[in-house]
Amino acid sequence: MKKKSQEFNEQRILSHGNPNETFEKTVERVKQRIIHTGDKPHVTVARQLELLNELSDFP
């Protein structure tokens, strides 16, 4: 994979924004991105936030 493509892909991975970021900060960042982006044709903001909460419960 080209370096530029790899860098772009790494930026798109929501959970890999900052290696020094706490888990709680990562969840909050993703939550804010979901809210900012809004509903998608196939899923609402509310459902995305439900899924985020469920996934954040895993150890």
MMTF fields as JSON, N, C-alpha, C and O atoms, coordinates in Angstrom:
{
  "mmtfVersion": "1.0.0",
  "mmtfProducer": "UNKNOWN",
  "numBonds": 235,
  "numAtoms": 236,
  "numGroups": 59,
  "numChains": 1,
  "numModels": 1,
  "chainsPerModel": [1],
  "groupsPerChain": [59],
  "chainIdList": ["A"],
  "bondAtomList": [4, 2, 8, 6, 12, 10, 16, 14, 20, 18, 24, 22, 28, 26, 32, 30, 36, 34, 40, 38, 44, 42, 48, 46, 52, 50, 56, 54, 60, 58, 64, 62, 68, 66, 72, 70, 76, 74, 80, 78, 84, 82, 88, 86, 92, 90, 96, 94, 100, 98, 104, 102, 108, 106, 112, 110, 116, 114, 120, 118, 124, 122, 128, 126, 132, 130, 136, 134, 140, 138, 144, 142, 148, 146, 152, 150, 156, 154, 160, 158, 164, 162, 168, 166, 172, 170, 176, 174, 180, 178, 184, 182, 188, 186, 192, 190, 196, 194, 200, 198, 204, 202, 208, 206, 212, 210, 216, 214, 220, 218, 224, 222, 228, 226, 232, 230],
  "bondOrderList": [1, 1, 1, 1, 1, 1, 1, 1, 1, 1, 1, 1, 1, 1, 1, 1, 1, 1, 1, 1, 1, 1, 1, 1, 1, 1, 1, 1, 1, 1, 1, 1, 1, 1, 1, 1, 1, 1, 1, 1, 1, 1, 1, 1, 1, 1, 1, 1, 1, 1, 1, 1, 1, 1, 1, 1, 1, 1],
  "groupList": [{"groupName": "MET", "atomNameList": ["N", "CA", "C", "O"], "elementList": ["N", "C", "C", "O"], "formalChargeList": [0, 0, 0, 0], "bondAtomList": [1, 0, 2, 1, 3, 2], "bondOrderList": [1, 1, 2], "singleLetterCode": "M", "chemCompType": "L-PEPTIDE LINKING"}, {"groupName": "LYS", "atomNameList": ["N", "CA", "C", "O"], "elementList": ["N", "C", "C", "O"], "formalChargeList": [0, 0, 0, 0], "bondAtomList": [1, 0, 2, 1, 3, 2], "bondOrderList": [1, 1, 2], "singleLetterCode": "K", "chemCompType": "L-PEPTIDE LINKING"}, {"groupName": "SER", "atomNameList": ["N", "CA", "C", "O"], "elementList": ["N", "C", "C", "O"], "formalChargeList": [0, 0, 0, 0], "bondAtomList": [1, 0, 2, 1, 3, 2], "bondOrderList": [1, 1, 2], "singleLetterCode": "S", "chemCompType": "L-PEPTIDE LINKING"}, {"groupName": "GLN", "atomNameList": ["N", "CA", "C", "O"], "elementList": ["N", "C", "C", "O"], "formalChargeList": [0, 0, 0, 0], "bondAtomList": [1, 0, 2, 1, 3, 2], "bondOrderList": [1, 1, 2], "singleLetterCode": "Q", "chemCompType": "L-PEPTIDE LINKING"}, {"groupName": "GLU", "atomNameList": ["N", "CA", "C", "O"], "elementList": ["N", "C", "C", "O"], "formalChargeList": [0, 0, 0, 0], "bondAtomList": [1, 0, 2, 1, 3, 2], "bondOrderList": [1, 1, 2], "singleLetterCode": "E", "chemCompType": "L-PEPTIDE LINKING"}, {"groupName": "PHE", "atomNameList": ["N", "CA", "C", "O"], "elementList": ["N", "C", "C", "O"], "formalChargeList": [0, 0, 0, 0], "bondAtomList": [1, 0, 2, 1, 3, 2], "bondOrderList": [1, 1, 2], "singleLetterCode": "F", "chemCompType": "L-PEPTIDE LINKING"}, {"groupName": "ASN", "atomNameList": ["N", "CA", "C", "O"], "elementList": ["N", "C", "C", "O"], "formalChargeList": [0, 0, 0, 0], "bondAtomList": [1, 0, 2, 1, 3, 2], "bondOrderList": [1, 1, 2], "singleLetterCode": "N", "chemCompType": "L-PEPTIDE LINKING"}, {"groupName": "ARG", "atomNameList": ["N", "CA", "C", "O"], "elementList": ["N", "C", "C", "O"], "formalChargeList": [0, 0, 0, 0], "bondAtomList": [1, 0, 2, 1, 3, 2], "bondOrderList": [1, 1, 2], "singleLetterCode": "R", "chemCompType": "L-PEPTIDE LINKING"}, {"groupName": "ILE", "atomNameList": ["N", "CA", "C", "O"], "elementList": ["N", "C", "C", "O"], "formalChargeList": [0, 0, 0, 0], "bondAtomList": [1, 0, 2, 1, 3, 2], "bondOrderList": [1, 1, 2], "singleLetterCode": "I", "chemCompType": "L-PEPTIDE LINKING"}, {"groupName": "LEU", "atomNameList": ["N", "CA", "C", "O"], "elementList": ["N", "C", "C", "O"], "formalChargeList": [0, 0, 0, 0], "bondAtomList": [1, 0, 2, 1, 3, 2], "bondOrderList": [1, 1, 2], "singleLetterCode": "L", "chemCompType": "L-PEPTIDE LINKING"}, {"groupName": "HIS", "atomNameList": ["N", "CA", "C", "O"], "elementList": ["N", "C", "C", "O"], "formalChargeList": [0, 0, 0, 0], "bondAtomList": [1, 0, 2, 1, 3, 2], "bondOrderList": [1, 1, 2], "singleLetterCode": "H", "chemCompType": "L-PEPTIDE LINKING"}, {"groupName": "GLY", "atomNameList": ["N", "CA", "C", "O"], "elementList": ["N", "C", "C", "O"], "formalChargeList": [0, 0, 0, 0], "bondAtomList": [1, 0, 2, 1, 3, 2], "bondOrderList": [1, 1, 2], "singleLetterCode": "G", "chemCompType": "PEPTIDE LINKING"}, {"groupName": "PRO", "atomNameList": ["N", "CA", "C", "O"], "elementList": ["N", "C", "C", "O"], "formalChargeList": [0, 0, 0, 0], "bondAtomList": [1, 0, 2, 1, 3, 2], "bondOrderList": [1, 1, 2], "singleLetterCode": "P", "chemCompType": "L-PEPTIDE LINKING"}, {"groupName": "THR", "atomNameList": ["N", "CA", "C", "O"], "elementList": ["N", "C", "C", "O"], "formalChargeList": [0, 0, 0, 0], "bondAtomList": [1, 0, 2, 1, 3, 2], "bondOrderList": [1, 1, 2], "singleLetterCode": "T", "chemCompType": "L-PEPTIDE LINKING"}, {"groupName": "VAL", "atomNameList": ["N", "CA", "C", "O"], "elementList": ["N", "C", "C", "O"], "formalChargeList": [0, 0, 0, 0], "bondAtomList": [1, 0, 2, 1, 3, 2], "bondOrderList": [1, 1, 2], "singleLetterCode": "V", "chemCompType": "L-PEPTIDE LINKING"}, {"groupName": "ASP", "atomNameList": ["N", "CA", "C", "O"], "elementList": ["N", "C", "C", "O"], "formalChargeList": [0, 0, 0, 0], "bondAtomList": [1, 0, 2, 1, 3, 2], "bondOrderList": [1, 1, 2], "singleLetterCode": "D", "chemCompType": "L-PEPTIDE LINKING"}, {"groupName": "ALA", "atomNameList": ["N", "CA", "C", "O"], "elementList": ["N", "C", "C", "O"], "formalChargeList": [0, 0, 0, 0], "bondAtomList": [1, 0, 2, 1, 3, 2], "bondOrderList": [1, 1, 2], "singleLetterCode": "A", "chemCompType": "L-PEPTIDE LINKING"}],
  "groupTypeList": [0, 1, 1, 1, 2, 3, 4, 5, 6, 4, 3, 7, 8, 9, 2, 10, 11, 6, 12, 6, 4, 13, 5, 4, 1, 13, 14, 4, 7, 14, 1, 3, 7, 8, 8, 10, 13, 11, 15, 1, 12, 10, 14, 13, 14, 16, 7, 3, 9, 4, 9, 9, 6, 4, 9, 2, 15, 5, 12],
  "groupIdList": [1, 2, 3, 4, 5, 6, 7, 8, 9, 10, 11, 12, 13, 14, 15, 16, 17, 18, 19, 20, 21, 22, 23, 24, 25, 26, 27, 28, 29, 30, 31, 32, 33, 34, 35, 36, 37, 38, 39, 40, 41, 42, 43, 44, 45, 46, 47, 48, 49, 50, 51, 52, 53, 54, 55, 56, 57, 58, 59],
  "secStructList": [7, 7, 2, 2, 2, 2, 2, 2, 2, 2, 2, 2, 7, 4, 4, 4, 1, 7, 6, 6, 1, 7, 2, 2, 2, 2, 2, 2, 2, 2, 2, 2, 2, 2, 2, 2, 2, 7, 7, 5, 6, 6, 5, 7, 2, 2, 2, 2, 2, 2, 2, 2, 2, 2, 2, 2, 6, 7, 7],
  "xCoordList": [0.854, 0.0, 0.897, 1.906, 0.523, 1.287, 1.189, 0.175, 2.246, 2.289, 1.126, 0.524, 0.799, -0.283, -1.626, -2.428, -1.861, -3.094, -3.163, -4.22, -2.054, -2.015, -2.313, -3.072, -1.725, -1.98, -3.452, -4.04, -4.052, -5.469, -6.316, -7.222, -6.033, -6.789, -6.66, -7.641, -5.47, -5.268, -6.082, -6.576, -6.222, -7.028, -8.499, -9.23, -8.951, -10.354, -10.737, -11.924, -9.764, -10.062, -10.339, -9.436, -11.608, -12.053, -11.373, -11.164, -11.031, -10.468, -8.96, -8.359, -8.335, -6.885, -6.432, -5.41, -7.184, -6.868, -5.623, -4.841, -5.419, -4.29, -3.916, -4.72, -2.714, -2.344, -2.296, -2.343, -2.204, -2.161, -3.543, -3.674, -4.557, -5.92, -6.514, -6.356, -7.193, -7.837, -9.018, -9.531, -9.438, -10.582, -11.814, -12.568, -12.017, -13.181, -13.167, -14.204, -11.996, -11.878, -12.156, -12.775, -11.702, -11.956, -13.447, -13.98, -14.125, -15.57, -16.276, -17.19, -15.876, -16.501, -16.249, -17.143, -15.042, -14.714, -15.587, -16.119, -15.725, -16.557, -18.014, -18.716, -18.467, -19.846, -20.101, -21.125, -19.192, -19.363, -19.344, -20.063, -18.521, -18.482, -19.805, -20.304, -20.373, -21.663, -22.735, -23.515, -22.766, -23.76, -23.573, -24.544, -22.331, -22.035, -22.411, -22.928, -22.154, -22.434, -23.931, -24.407, -24.673, -26.12, -26.566, -25.767, -27.865, -28.441, -27.853, -27.518, -27.738, -27.318, -28.537, -29.509, -28.51, -29.685, -30.1, -31.279, -29.15, -29.423, -29.433, -29.754, -29.091, -29.046, -29.149, -28.569, -29.903, -30.08, -28.932, -28.172, -28.828, -27.85, -28.123, -27.196, -29.375, -29.733, -29.245, -28.699, -29.442, -29.01, -27.492, -26.947, -26.81, -25.345, -24.828, -23.869, -25.46, -25.036, -25.326, -24.544, -26.432, -26.733, -25.64, -25.149, -25.269, -24.231, -22.892, -22.174, -22.559, -21.322, -21.313, -20.311, -22.417, -22.504, -22.359, -21.653, -23.019, -22.914, -21.487, -20.969, -20.866, -19.509, -18.504, -17.512, -18.75, -17.807, -17.891, -17.052, -18.893, -19.009, -18.088, -17.839, -17.581, -16.679, -15.366, -14.904, -14.753, -13.433, -12.344, -11.186],
  "yCoordList": [-1.183, 0.0, 1.242, 1.292, 2.216, 3.453, 4.183, 4.098, 4.902, 5.608, 6.577, 6.666, 7.308, 8.285, 7.599, 8.091, 6.464, 5.707, 5.181, 5.22, 4.694, 4.163, 5.265, 5.048, 6.434, 7.556, 7.945, 8.22, 7.972, 8.312, 7.286, 7.655, 5.998, 4.943, 5.044, 4.845, 5.347, 5.476, 6.636, 6.554, 7.697, 8.837, 8.477, 9.02, 7.572, 7.186, 6.186, 6.016, 5.524, 4.576, 5.386, 5.977, 5.398, 6.284, 6.023, 6.955, 4.802, 4.476, 4.663, 4.405, 5.104, 5.229, 6.67, 6.911, 7.613, 9.012, 9.487, 10.245, 9.059, 9.524, 8.425, 8.083, 7.867, 6.771, 7.169, 6.302, 8.454, 8.923, 9.279, 9.67, 9.147, 9.5, 8.379, 7.202, 8.741, 7.739, 7.118, 7.683, 5.959, 5.289, 6.182, 6.291, 6.814, 7.683, 8.852, 9.226, 9.422, 10.54, 10.057, 10.769, 8.858, 8.3, 8.105, 8.467, 7.532, 7.324, 8.664, 8.782, 9.661, 10.984, 11.601, 12.227, 11.432, 11.972, 11.312, 11.986, 9.997, 9.276, 9.701, 9.882, 9.859, 10.302, 11.656, 11.847, 12.581, 13.915, 13.861, 14.608, 12.978, 12.842, 12.295, 12.751, 11.317, 10.755, 11.843, 11.973, 12.61, 13.683, 14.723, 15.169, 15.105, 16.12, 15.643, 16.419, 14.378, 13.825, 13.677, 13.866, 13.339, 13.215, 11.848, 10.923, 11.748, 10.491, 10.112, 10.971, 8.825, 8.294, 7.63, 7.356, 7.368, 6.769, 5.436, 5.081, 4.71, 3.377, 3.286, 2.229, 4.367, 4.299, 5.713, 6.665, 5.817, 7.12, 7.402, 6.507, 8.658, 9.046, 8.287, 7.789, 8.197, 7.515, 6.069, 5.589, 5.376, 3.974, 3.865, 2.948, 4.784, 4.777, 4.979, 4.328, 5.88, 6.123, 4.911, 4.6, 4.237, 3.001, 1.961, 1.328, 1.795, 0.831, 1.208, 0.344, 2.479, 2.951, 2.62, 2.132, 2.881, 2.575, 1.086, 0.678, 0.274, -1.184, -1.676, -2.496, -1.178, -1.603, -1.136, -1.818, 0.01, 0.521, -0.239, -0.04, -1.111, -1.921, -3.138, -3.728, -3.519, -4.673, -4.335, -3.196, -5.333, -5.081, -4.862, -4.64],
  "zCoordList": [0.0, 0.0, 0.0, 0.703, -0.778, -0.835, 0.49, 1.183, 0.838, 2.117, 2.259, 3.329, 1.192, 1.24, 1.517, 2.311, 0.859, 1.078, 2.498, 3.128, 3.0, 4.355, 5.374, 6.318, 5.187, 6.093, 6.062, 7.108, 4.879, 4.752, 5.491, 6.238, 5.292, 5.959, 7.475, 8.191, 7.971, 9.413, 9.981, 11.105, 9.222, 9.668, 9.726, 10.555, 8.866, 8.799, 9.887, 10.166, 10.505, 11.567, 12.831, 13.422, 13.227, 14.295, 15.626, 16.402, 15.902, 17.204, 17.27, 18.313, 16.188, 16.161, 15.939, 15.297, 16.466, 16.247, 16.952, 16.379, 18.186, 18.974, 19.962, 20.829, 19.849, 20.74, 22.218, 23.09, 22.504, 23.893, 24.433, 25.593, 23.614, 24.004, 24.858, 24.536, 25.939, 26.787, 26.054, 25.088, 26.521, 25.924, 26.002, 25.035, 27.136, 27.323, 26.347, 25.799, 26.137, 25.183, 23.759, 22.968, 23.438, 22.113, 21.898, 20.849, 22.894, 22.792, 22.632, 21.816, 23.385, 23.281, 21.911, 21.34, 21.381, 20.06, 18.988, 18.106, 19.077, 18.114, 18.261, 17.266, 19.498, 19.753, 19.103, 18.448, 19.277, 18.697, 17.171, 16.508, 16.624, 15.156, 14.632, 13.604, 15.337, 14.942, 14.965, 14.022, 16.031, 16.172, 15.074, 14.462, 14.83, 13.814, 12.415, 11.611, 12.124, 10.8, 10.562, 9.443, 11.614, 11.483, 11.009, 10.855, 10.781, 10.314, 8.962, 8.146, 8.749, 7.46, 6.836, 7.539, 5.546, 4.913, 5.544, 5.526, 6.092, 6.612, 8.142, 8.685, 8.845, 10.312, 10.898, 10.378, 11.993, 12.643, 13.608, 13.978, 14.001, 15.015, 16.303, 16.942, 16.682, 17.928, 17.922, 18.916, 16.802, 16.723, 16.747, 17.362, 16.088, 16.103, 17.518, 17.933, 18.258, 19.636, 20.526, 21.425, 20.282, 21.016, 20.768, 21.703, 19.512, 19.171, 19.792, 20.296, 19.756, 20.365, 21.855, 22.377, 22.536, 23.967, 24.22, 25.142, 23.412, 23.575, 23.331, 24.089, 22.284, 21.976, 23.023, 23.277, 23.626, 24.632, 25.947, 26.825, 26.099, 27.306, 27.299, 28.35, 26.128, 26.062, 26.733, 26.664, 27.394, 28.015, 26.973, 27.328]
}
